[in-house]
Amino acid sequence: MSLDASTVAQIAHLARLGIDESAVGDYASSLGEILDFVEQLGEVDTTGVELLAHPLETTQRLRADEVSETDQRERFQAIAPAVADGLYLVPRVIE
């Protein structure tokens, strides 16, 4: 798929990228090659291929759900600048 200079400029604008006018031809060529490759991938017959979330059949190791730290809420709130009803009070930043 070939891209013209205006299409490359529009893509760069949408992506918020600044590109040199002298490099537009190279970008058009590279993007065209990428789109051609994606088109080739779309033509591959995948009937009978099962969808995978991960290429390896592994399970995630999980740790035991146990309390590892003691509750220190009262200690931390005692040194906080402003606390009310168990909540930390912070200065208003939005009017």
Biopython code that builds the backbone (N, CA, C, O; Angstrom):
import numpy as np
from Bio.PDB.StructureBuilder import StructureBuilder

atoms = [
    (1, "MET", "N", (0.849, -1.165, 0.000)),
    (1, "MET", "CA", (0.000, 0.000, 0.000)),
    (1, "MET", "C", (0.898, 1.231, 0.000)),
    (1, "MET", "O", (1.788, 1.357, 0.840)),
    (2, "SER", "N", (0.669, 2.109, -0.914)),
    (2, "SER", "CA", (1.493, 3.309, -0.974)),
    (2, "SER", "C", (0.756, 4.475, -0.323)),
    (2, "SER", "O", (-0.455, 4.634, -0.481)),
    (3, "LEU", "N", (1.500, 5.269, 0.399)),
    (3, "LEU", "CA", (0.947, 6.440, 1.058)),
    (3, "LEU", "C", (1.539, 7.693, 0.419)),
    (3, "LEU", "O", (2.717, 7.719, 0.061)),
    (4, "ASP", "N", (0.724, 8.720, 0.279)),
    (4, "ASP", "CA", (1.247, 9.971, -0.271)),
    (4, "ASP", "C", (1.668, 10.903, 0.867)),
    (4, "ASP", "O", (1.419, 10.614, 2.037)),
    (5, "ALA", "N", (2.290, 11.994, 0.524)),
    (5, "ALA", "CA", (2.841, 12.928, 1.507)),
    (5, "ALA", "C", (1.751, 13.524, 2.399)),
    (5, "ALA", "O", (1.977, 13.726, 3.592)),
    (6, "SER", "N", (0.582, 13.804, 1.843)),
    (6, "SER", "CA", (-0.482, 14.407, 2.652)),
    (6, "SER", "C", (-1.009, 13.421, 3.698)),
    (6, "SER", "O", (-1.352, 13.824, 4.810)),
    (7, "THR", "N", (-1.074, 12.139, 3.349)),
    (7, "THR", "CA", (-1.518, 11.128, 4.308)),
    (7, "THR", "C", (-0.513, 10.985, 5.437)),
    (7, "THR", "O", (-0.895, 10.882, 6.603)),
    (8, "VAL", "N", (0.769, 10.977, 5.098)),
    (8, "VAL", "CA", (1.813, 10.889, 6.124)),
    (8, "VAL", "C", (1.763, 12.118, 7.026)),
    (8, "VAL", "O", (1.912, 11.993, 8.241)),
    (9, "ALA", "N", (1.560, 13.279, 6.466)),
    (9, "ALA", "CA", (1.465, 14.505, 7.257)),
    (9, "ALA", "C", (0.257, 14.457, 8.187)),
    (9, "ALA", "O", (0.333, 14.905, 9.331)),
    (10, "GLN", "N", (-0.859, 13.915, 7.696)),
    (10, "GLN", "CA", (-2.055, 13.811, 8.523)),
    (10, "GLN", "C", (-1.844, 12.820, 9.671)),
    (10, "GLN", "O", (-2.266, 13.080, 10.798)),
    (11, "ILE", "N", (-1.195, 11.687, 9.390)),
    (11, "ILE", "CA", (-0.887, 10.705, 10.428)),
    (11, "ILE", "C", (0.026, 11.326, 11.479)),
    (11, "ILE", "O", (-0.185, 11.138, 12.677)),
    (12, "ALA", "N", (1.027, 12.055, 11.039)),
    (12, "ALA", "CA", (1.951, 12.718, 11.968)),
    (12, "ALA", "C", (1.210, 13.739, 12.825)),
    (12, "ALA", "O", (1.480, 13.859, 14.020)),
    (13, "HIS", "N", (0.289, 14.465, 12.228)),
    (13, "HIS", "CA", (-0.494, 15.450, 12.984)),
    (13, "HIS", "C", (-1.350, 14.754, 14.041)),
    (13, "HIS", "O", (-1.393, 15.193, 15.191)),
    (14, "LEU", "N", (-2.031, 13.674, 13.659)),
    (14, "LEU", "CA", (-2.882, 12.953, 14.604)),
    (14, "LEU", "C", (-2.073, 12.332, 15.738)),
    (14, "LEU", "O", (-2.548, 12.245, 16.870)),
    (15, "ALA", "N", (-0.853, 11.902, 15.432)),
    (15, "ALA", "CA", (0.019, 11.309, 16.440)),
    (15, "ALA", "C", (0.811, 12.355, 17.203)),
    (15, "ALA", "O", (1.595, 12.024, 18.092)),
    (16, "ARG", "N", (0.604, 13.617, 16.856)),
    (16, "ARG", "CA", (1.328, 14.733, 17.485)),
    (16, "ARG", "C", (2.836, 14.573, 17.348)),
    (16, "ARG", "O", (3.587, 14.766, 18.305)),
    (17, "LEU", "N", (3.271, 14.213, 16.124)),
    (17, "LEU", "CA", (4.686, 14.048, 15.816)),
    (17, "LEU", "C", (5.127, 15.138, 14.859)),
    (17, "LEU", "O", (4.407, 15.489, 13.924)),
    (18, "GLY", "N", (6.288, 15.657, 15.095)),
    (18, "GLY", "CA", (6.858, 16.622, 14.177)),
    (18, "GLY", "C", (7.846, 15.919, 13.263)),
    (18, "GLY", "O", (8.801, 15.307, 13.743)),
    (19, "ILE", "N", (7.635, 15.994, 11.957)),
    (19, "ILE", "CA", (8.544, 15.348, 11.015)),
    (19, "ILE", "C", (9.040, 16.378, 10.007)),
    (19, "ILE", "O", (8.333, 17.329, 9.675)),
    (20, "ASP", "N", (10.250, 16.179, 9.532)),
    (20, "ASP", "CA", (10.821, 17.053, 8.509)),
    (20, "ASP", "C", (10.182, 16.744, 7.164)),
    (20, "ASP", "O", (9.872, 15.594, 6.854)),
    (21, "GLU", "N", (9.996, 17.776, 6.387)),
    (21, "GLU", "CA", (9.430, 17.590, 5.046)),
    (21, "GLU", "C", (10.329, 16.706, 4.186)),
    (21, "GLU", "O", (9.848, 15.991, 3.308)),
    (22, "SER", "N", (11.636, 16.760, 4.443)),
    (22, "SER", "CA", (12.562, 15.951, 3.642)),
    (22, "SER", "C", (12.457, 14.463, 3.972)),
    (22, "SER", "O", (12.878, 13.629, 3.171)),
    (23, "ALA", "N", (11.904, 14.116, 5.134)),
    (23, "ALA", "CA", (11.819, 12.721, 5.546)),
    (23, "ALA", "C", (10.460, 12.096, 5.247)),
    (23, "ALA", "O", (10.258, 10.912, 5.516)),
    (24, "VAL", "N", (9.527, 12.869, 4.696)),
    (24, "VAL", "CA", (8.179, 12.360, 4.444)),
    (24, "VAL", "C", (8.212, 11.157, 3.501)),
    (24, "VAL", "O", (7.464, 10.200, 3.700)),
    (25, "GLY", "N", (9.050, 11.191, 2.500)),
    (25, "GLY", "CA", (9.142, 10.072, 1.555)),
    (25, "GLY", "C", (9.597, 8.787, 2.233)),
    (25, "GLY", "O", (9.072, 7.709, 1.952)),
    (26, "ASP", "N", (10.580, 8.905, 3.130)),
    (26, "ASP", "CA", (11.048, 7.718, 3.861)),
    (26, "ASP", "C", (9.958, 7.169, 4.766)),
    (26, "ASP", "O", (9.759, 5.957, 4.857)),
    (27, "TYR", "N", (9.251, 8.081, 5.440)),
    (27, "TYR", "CA", (8.162, 7.642, 6.316)),
    (27, "TYR", "C", (7.059, 6.973, 5.507)),
    (27, "TYR", "O", (6.512, 5.953, 5.929)),
    (28, "ALA", "N", (6.734, 7.525, 4.371)),
    (28, "ALA", "CA", (5.688, 6.942, 3.526)),
    (28, "ALA", "C", (6.084, 5.544, 3.082)),
    (28, "ALA", "O", (5.256, 4.633, 3.079)),
    (29, "SER", "N", (7.336, 5.372, 2.710)),
    (29, "SER", "CA", (7.816, 4.061, 2.285)),
    (29, "SER", "C", (7.763, 3.051, 3.432)),
    (29, "SER", "O", (7.292, 1.927, 3.253)),
    (30, "SER", "N", (8.245, 3.450, 4.602)),
    (30, "SER", "CA", (8.268, 2.549, 5.761)),
    (30, "SER", "C", (6.855, 2.176, 6.212)),
    (30, "SER", "O", (6.566, 1.010, 6.480)),
    (31, "LEU", "N", (5.983, 3.179, 6.292)),
    (31, "LEU", "CA", (4.609, 2.895, 6.693)),
    (31, "LEU", "C", (3.908, 2.001, 5.673)),
    (31, "LEU", "O", (3.119, 1.131, 6.044)),
    (32, "GLY", "N", (4.191, 2.211, 4.400)),
    (32, "GLY", "CA", (3.609, 1.364, 3.365)),
    (32, "GLY", "C", (4.044, -0.085, 3.511)),
    (32, "GLY", "O", (3.238, -1.000, 3.341)),
    (33, "GLU", "N", (5.329, -0.297, 3.829)),
    (33, "GLU", "CA", (5.824, -1.659, 4.033)),
    (33, "GLU", "C", (5.156, -2.311, 5.240)),
    (33, "GLU", "O", (4.832, -3.498, 5.210)),
    (34, "ILE", "N", (4.955, -1.543, 6.289)),
    (34, "ILE", "CA", (4.288, -2.081, 7.482)),
    (34, "ILE", "C", (2.850, -2.466, 7.150)),
    (34, "ILE", "O", (2.390, -3.540, 7.537)),
    (35, "LEU", "N", (2.148, -1.607, 6.443)),
    (35, "LEU", "CA", (0.763, -1.907, 6.084)),
    (35, "LEU", "C", (0.679, -3.105, 5.141)),
    (35, "LEU", "O", (-0.255, -3.901, 5.242)),
    (36, "ASP", "N", (1.632, -3.247, 4.231)),
    (36, "ASP", "CA", (1.663, -4.425, 3.363)),
    (36, "ASP", "C", (1.848, -5.697, 4.177)),
    (36, "ASP", "O", (1.210, -6.712, 3.900)),
    (37, "PHE", "N", (2.722, -5.646, 5.183)),
    (37, "PHE", "CA", (2.963, -6.814, 6.027)),
    (37, "PHE", "C", (1.713, -7.177, 6.825)),
    (37, "PHE", "O", (1.377, -8.353, 6.960)),
    (38, "VAL", "N", (1.030, -6.170, 7.349)),
    (38, "VAL", "CA", (-0.212, -6.424, 8.096)),
    (38, "VAL", "C", (-1.254, -7.043, 7.168)),
    (38, "VAL", "O", (-2.009, -7.926, 7.575)),
    (39, "GLU", "N", (-1.291, -6.584, 5.940)),
    (39, "GLU", "CA", (-2.216, -7.153, 4.964)),
    (39, "GLU", "C", (-1.880, -8.626, 4.690)),
    (39, "GLU", "O", (-2.781, -9.456, 4.562)),
    (40, "GLN", "N", (-0.586, -8.946, 4.601)),
    (40, "GLN", "CA", (-0.166, -10.336, 4.424)),
    (40, "GLN", "C", (-0.604, -11.186, 5.603)),
    (40, "GLN", "O", (-1.060, -12.314, 5.416)),
    (41, "LEU", "N", (-0.474, -10.664, 6.811)),
    (41, "LEU", "CA", (-0.887, -11.405, 8.000)),
    (41, "LEU", "C", (-2.385, -11.683, 7.983)),
    (41, "LEU", "O", (-2.832, -12.735, 8.439)),
    (42, "GLY", "N", (-3.157, -10.741, 7.457)),
    (42, "GLY", "CA", (-4.598, -10.922, 7.375)),
    (42, "GLY", "C", (-5.005, -11.998, 6.394)),
    (42, "GLY", "O", (-6.113, -12.526, 6.488)),
    (43, "GLU", "N", (-4.137, -12.338, 5.453)),
    (43, "GLU", "CA", (-4.459, -13.353, 4.451)),
    (43, "GLU", "C", (-4.145, -14.774, 4.916)),
    (43, "GLU", "O", (-4.501, -15.733, 4.232)),
    (44, "VAL", "N", (-3.494, -14.923, 6.049)),
    (44, "VAL", "CA", (-3.122, -16.252, 6.550)),
    (44, "VAL", "C", (-4.368, -16.988, 7.011)),
    (44, "VAL", "O", (-5.216, -16.420, 7.699)),
    (45, "ASP", "N", (-4.475, -18.269, 6.625)),
    (45, "ASP", "CA", (-5.608, -19.099, 7.019)),
    (45, "ASP", "C", (-5.424, -19.543, 8.472)),
    (45, "ASP", "O", (-4.492, -20.284, 8.783)),
    (46, "THR", "N", (-6.301, -19.096, 9.347)),
    (46, "THR", "CA", (-6.205, -19.437, 10.765)),
    (46, "THR", "C", (-7.366, -20.298, 11.236)),
    (46, "THR", "O", (-7.636, -20.375, 12.435)),
    (47, "THR", "N", (-8.057, -20.947, 10.299)),
    (47, "THR", "CA", (-9.147, -21.823, 10.705)),
    (47, "THR", "C", (-8.574, -22.993, 11.488)),
    (47, "THR", "O", (-7.560, -23.578, 11.108)),
    (48, "GLY", "N", (-9.228, -23.317, 12.566)),
    (48, "GLY", "CA", (-8.775, -24.414, 13.414)),
    (48, "GLY", "C", (-7.693, -24.030, 14.397)),
    (48, "GLY", "O", (-7.251, -24.874, 15.176)),
    (49, "VAL", "N", (-7.256, -22.794, 14.387)),
    (49, "VAL", "CA", (-6.234, -22.338, 15.328)),
    (49, "VAL", "C", (-6.944, -21.783, 16.554)),
    (49, "VAL", "O", (-7.763, -20.869, 16.452)),
    (50, "GLU", "N", (-6.623, -22.340, 17.703)),
    (50, "GLU", "CA", (-7.271, -21.925, 18.942)),
    (50, "GLU", "C", (-6.649, -20.622, 19.447)),
    (50, "GLU", "O", (-5.431, -20.446, 19.402)),
    (51, "LEU", "N", (-7.499, -19.717, 19.925)),
    (51, "LEU", "CA", (-7.026, -18.449, 20.457)),
    (51, "LEU", "C", (-6.282, -18.684, 21.769)),
    (51, "LEU", "O", (-6.680, -19.523, 22.577)),
    (52, "LEU", "N", (-5.216, -17.946, 21.970)),
    (52, "LEU", "CA", (-4.420, -18.071, 23.184)),
    (52, "LEU", "C", (-4.295, -16.719, 23.869)),
    (52, "LEU", "O", (-4.201, -15.681, 23.213)),
    (53, "ALA", "N", (-4.294, -16.744, 25.191)),
    (53, "ALA", "CA", (-3.995, -15.531, 25.936)),
    (53, "ALA", "C", (-2.497, -15.403, 26.110)),
    (53, "ALA", "O", (-1.978, -14.303, 26.296)),
    (54, "HIS", "N", (-1.795, -16.537, 26.050)),
    (54, "HIS", "CA", (-0.355, -16.561, 26.230)),
    (54, "HIS", "C", (0.167, -17.767, 25.461)),
    (54, "HIS", "O", (-0.477, -18.815, 25.469)),
    (55, "PRO", "N", (1.312, -17.653, 24.800)),
    (55, "PRO", "CA", (1.802, -18.769, 23.994)),
    (55, "PRO", "C", (2.243, -19.983, 24.811)),
    (55, "PRO", "O", (2.309, -21.092, 24.280)),
    (56, "LEU", "N", (2.538, -19.791, 26.068)),
    (56, "LEU", "CA", (2.933, -20.905, 26.927)),
    (56, "LEU", "C", (1.792, -21.238, 27.873)),
    (56, "LEU", "O", (1.123, -20.348, 28.397)),
    (57, "GLU", "N", (1.579, -22.519, 28.083)),
    (57, "GLU", "CA", (0.501, -22.926, 28.980)),
    (57, "GLU", "C", (1.011, -22.923, 30.415)),
    (57, "GLU", "O", (1.390, -23.962, 30.957)),
    (58, "THR", "N", (1.016, -21.756, 31.013)),
    (58, "THR", "CA", (1.474, -21.618, 32.389)),
    (58, "THR", "C", (0.400, -20.927, 33.207)),
    (58, "THR", "O", (-0.475, -20.247, 32.671)),
    (59, "THR", "N", (0.485, -21.113, 34.492)),
    (59, "THR", "CA", (-0.410, -20.412, 35.390)),
    (59, "THR", "C", (0.424, -19.482, 36.257)),
    (59, "THR", "O", (1.605, -19.728, 36.503)),
    (60, "GLN", "N", (-0.193, -18.445, 36.698)),
    (60, "GLN", "CA", (0.514, -17.474, 37.506)),
    (60, "GLN", "C", (0.638, -17.991, 38.936)),
    (60, "GLN", "O", (-0.325, -18.469, 39.536)),
    (61, "ARG", "N", (1.854, -17.877, 39.457)),
    (61, "ARG", "CA", (2.067, -18.279, 40.840)),
    (61, "ARG", "C", (1.445, -17.239, 41.747)),
    (61, "ARG", "O", (1.686, -16.043, 41.582)),
    (62, "LEU", "N", (0.651, -17.682, 42.699)),
    (62, "LEU", "CA", (-0.007, -16.780, 43.619)),
    (62, "LEU", "C", (0.543, -16.991, 45.023)),
    (62, "LEU", "O", (0.835, -18.118, 45.423)),
    (63, "ARG", "N", (0.680, -15.918, 45.754)),
    (63, "ARG", "CA", (1.123, -16.041, 47.133)),
    (63, "ARG", "C", (-0.103, -16.169, 48.029)),
    (63, "ARG", "O", (-1.219, -15.831, 47.635)),
    (64, "ALA", "N", (0.123, -16.653, 49.216)),
    (64, "ALA", "CA", (-0.980, -16.792, 50.166)),
    (64, "ALA", "C", (-1.498, -15.412, 50.557)),
    (64, "ALA", "O", (-0.715, -14.476, 50.721)),
    (65, "ASP", "N", (-2.797, -15.287, 50.706)),
    (65, "ASP", "CA", (-3.418, -14.020, 51.077)),
    (65, "ASP", "C", (-3.392, -13.890, 52.593)),
    (65, "ASP", "O", (-4.376, -14.179, 53.273)),
    (66, "GLU", "N", (-2.259, -13.453, 53.106)),
    (66, "GLU", "CA", (-2.076, -13.327, 54.545)),
    (66, "GLU", "C", (-1.638, -11.912, 54.884)),
    (66, "GLU", "O", (-0.981, -11.245, 54.084)),
    (67, "VAL", "N", (-2.006, -11.460, 56.074)),
    (67, "VAL", "CA", (-1.588, -10.147, 56.546)),
    (67, "VAL", "C", (-0.095, -10.199, 56.824)),
    (67, "VAL", "O", (0.383, -11.073, 57.547)),
    (68, "SER", "N", (0.641, -9.249, 56.240)),
    (68, "SER", "CA", (2.093, -9.236, 56.431)),
    (68, "SER", "C", (2.559, -8.022, 57.231)),
    (68, "SER", "O", (3.710, -7.975, 57.664)),
    (69, "GLU", "N", (1.681, -7.045, 57.431)),
    (69, "GLU", "CA", (2.031, -5.859, 58.195)),
    (69, "GLU", "C", (0.944, -5.581, 59.218)),
    (69, "GLU", "O", (-0.229, -5.883, 59.000)),
    (70, "THR", "N", (1.348, -5.008, 60.322)),
    (70, "THR", "CA", (0.369, -4.658, 61.350)),
    (70, "THR", "C", (-0.301, -3.343, 60.984)),
    (70, "THR", "O", (0.240, -2.548, 60.214)),
    (71, "ASP", "N", (-1.482, -3.123, 61.543)),
    (71, "ASP", "CA", (-2.231, -1.891, 61.292)),
    (71, "ASP", "C", (-1.580, -0.751, 62.062)),
    (71, "ASP", "O", (-1.548, -0.772, 63.293)),
    (72, "GLN", "N", (-1.059, 0.247, 61.347)),
    (72, "GLN", "CA", (-0.397, 1.389, 61.965)),
    (72, "GLN", "C", (-1.126, 2.699, 61.651)),
    (72, "GLN", "O", (-0.525, 3.773, 61.639)),
    (73, "ARG", "N", (-2.413, 2.587, 61.401)),
    (73, "ARG", "CA", (-3.191, 3.765, 61.000)),
    (73, "ARG", "C", (-3.154, 4.858, 62.059)),
    (73, "ARG", "O", (-2.917, 6.022, 61.736)),
    (74, "GLU", "N", (-3.383, 4.502, 63.315)),
    (74, "GLU", "CA", (-3.394, 5.500, 64.385)),
    (74, "GLU", "C", (-2.041, 6.196, 64.505)),
    (74, "GLU", "O", (-1.980, 7.405, 64.727)),
    (75, "ARG", "N", (-0.976, 5.449, 64.361)),
    (75, "ARG", "CA", (0.375, 6.015, 64.459)),
    (75, "ARG", "C", (0.622, 7.033, 63.350)),
    (75, "ARG", "O", (1.152, 8.114, 63.606)),
    (76, "PHE", "N", (0.236, 6.688, 62.104)),
    (76, "PHE", "CA", (0.465, 7.587, 60.980)),
    (76, "PHE", "C", (-0.451, 8.808, 61.035)),
    (76, "PHE", "O", (-0.041, 9.908, 60.665)),
    (77, "GLN", "N", (-1.675, 8.622, 61.491)),
    (77, "GLN", "CA", (-2.581, 9.761, 61.576)),
    (77, "GLN", "C", (-2.202, 10.699, 62.712)),
    (77, "GLN", "O", (-2.540, 11.882, 62.677)),
    (78, "ALA", "N", (-1.511, 10.190, 63.709)),
    (78, "ALA", "CA", (-1.070, 11.044, 64.816)),
    (78, "ALA", "C", (-0.030, 12.058, 64.361)),
    (78, "ALA", "O", (0.068, 13.139, 64.942)),
    (79, "ILE", "N", (0.736, 11.735, 63.346)),
    (79, "ILE", "CA", (1.763, 12.656, 62.857)),
    (79, "ILE", "C", (1.341, 13.413, 61.601)),
    (79, "ILE", "O", (2.106, 14.220, 61.074)),
    (80, "ALA", "N", (0.125, 13.155, 61.122)),
    (80, "ALA", "CA", (-0.366, 13.840, 59.922)),
    (80, "ALA", "C", (-0.746, 15.283, 60.258)),
    (80, "ALA", "O", (-1.189, 15.553, 61.375)),
    (81, "PRO", "N", (-0.583, 16.213, 59.318)),
    (81, "PRO", "CA", (-0.916, 17.614, 59.583)),
    (81, "PRO", "C", (-2.397, 17.843, 59.870)),
    (81, "PRO", "O", (-2.739, 18.648, 60.736)),
    (82, "ALA", "N", (-3.286, 17.142, 59.150)),
    (82, "ALA", "CA", (-4.727, 17.352, 59.351)),
    (82, "ALA", "C", (-5.478, 16.053, 59.108)),
    (82, "ALA", "O", (-5.332, 15.411, 58.068)),
    (83, "VAL", "N", (-6.300, 15.678, 60.112)),
    (83, "VAL", "CA", (-7.078, 14.439, 60.039)),
    (83, "VAL", "C", (-8.468, 14.727, 60.574)),
    (83, "VAL", "O", (-8.622, 15.487, 61.530)),
    (84, "ALA", "N", (-9.488, 14.122, 59.960)),
    (84, "ALA", "CA", (-10.858, 14.233, 60.461)),
    (84, "ALA", "C", (-11.593, 12.932, 60.186)),
    (84, "ALA", "O", (-11.618, 12.453, 59.052)),
    (85, "ASP", "N", (-12.187, 12.366, 61.213)),
    (85, "ASP", "CA", (-12.970, 11.130, 61.099)),
    (85, "ASP", "C", (-12.168, 10.011, 60.436)),
    (85, "ASP", "O", (-12.719, 9.238, 59.653)),
    (86, "GLY", "N", (-10.888, 9.918, 60.739)),
    (86, "GLY", "CA", (-10.050, 8.859, 60.200)),
    (86, "GLY", "C", (-9.560, 9.098, 58.781)),
    (86, "GLY", "O", (-8.948, 8.211, 58.186)),
    (87, "LEU", "N", (-9.815, 10.281, 58.227)),
    (87, "LEU", "CA", (-9.390, 10.600, 56.863)),
    (87, "LEU", "C", (-8.324, 11.682, 56.894)),
    (87, "LEU", "O", (-8.342, 12.554, 57.762)),
    (88, "TYR", "N", (-7.398, 11.624, 55.949)),
    (88, "TYR", "CA", (-6.372, 12.653, 55.811)),
    (88, "TYR", "C", (-6.964, 13.833, 55.059)),
    (88, "TYR", "O", (-7.559, 13.668, 53.994)),
    (89, "LEU", "N", (-6.796, 15.024, 55.619)),
    (89, "LEU", "CA", (-7.295, 16.230, 54.970)),
    (89, "LEU", "C", (-6.157, 16.884, 54.201)),
    (89, "LEU", "O", (-5.044, 17.018, 54.709)),
    (90, "VAL", "N", (-6.448, 17.287, 52.979)),
    (90, "VAL", "CA", (-5.435, 17.926, 52.122)),
    (90, "VAL", "C", (-5.985, 19.263, 51.652)),
    (90, "VAL", "O", (-7.201, 19.451, 51.616)),
    (91, "PRO", "N", (-5.108, 20.197, 51.290)),
    (91, "PRO", "CA", (-5.580, 21.501, 50.815)),
    (91, "PRO", "C", (-6.344, 21.367, 49.499)),
    (91, "PRO", "O", (-6.036, 20.511, 48.670)),
    (92, "ARG", "N", (-7.329, 22.215, 49.328)),
    (92, "ARG", "CA", (-8.106, 22.231, 48.090)),
    (92, "ARG", "C", (-7.223, 22.782, 46.974)),
    (92, "ARG", "O", (-6.583, 23.821, 47.139)),
    (93, "VAL", "N", (-7.191, 22.084, 45.835)),
    (93, "VAL", "CA", (-6.369, 22.524, 44.717)),
    (93, "VAL", "C", (-7.220, 22.929, 43.513)),
    (93, "VAL", "O", (-6.709, 23.522, 42.563)),
    (94, "ILE", "N", (-8.505, 22.612, 43.550)),
    (94, "ILE", "CA", (-9.405, 22.968, 42.446)),
    (94, "ILE", "C", (-10.506, 23.859, 43.014)),
    (94, "ILE", "O", (-11.143, 23.520, 44.011)),
    (95, "GLU", "N", (-10.715, 24.978, 42.379)),
    (95, "GLU", "CA", (-11.744, 25.922, 42.842)),
    (95, "GLU", "C", (-13.078, 25.540, 42.281)),
    (95, "GLU", "O", (-14.076, 26.208, 42.551)),
]
sb = StructureBuilder()
sb.init_structure("model")
sb.init_model(0)
sb.init_chain("A")
sb.init_seg("    ")
for serial, (resi, resn, name, xyz) in enumerate(atoms, 1):
    if name == "N":
        sb.init_residue(resn, " ", resi, " ")
    sb.init_atom(name, np.array(xyz, "f"), 0.0, 1.0, " ", f" {name:<3s}", serial, name[0])
structure = sb.get_structure()
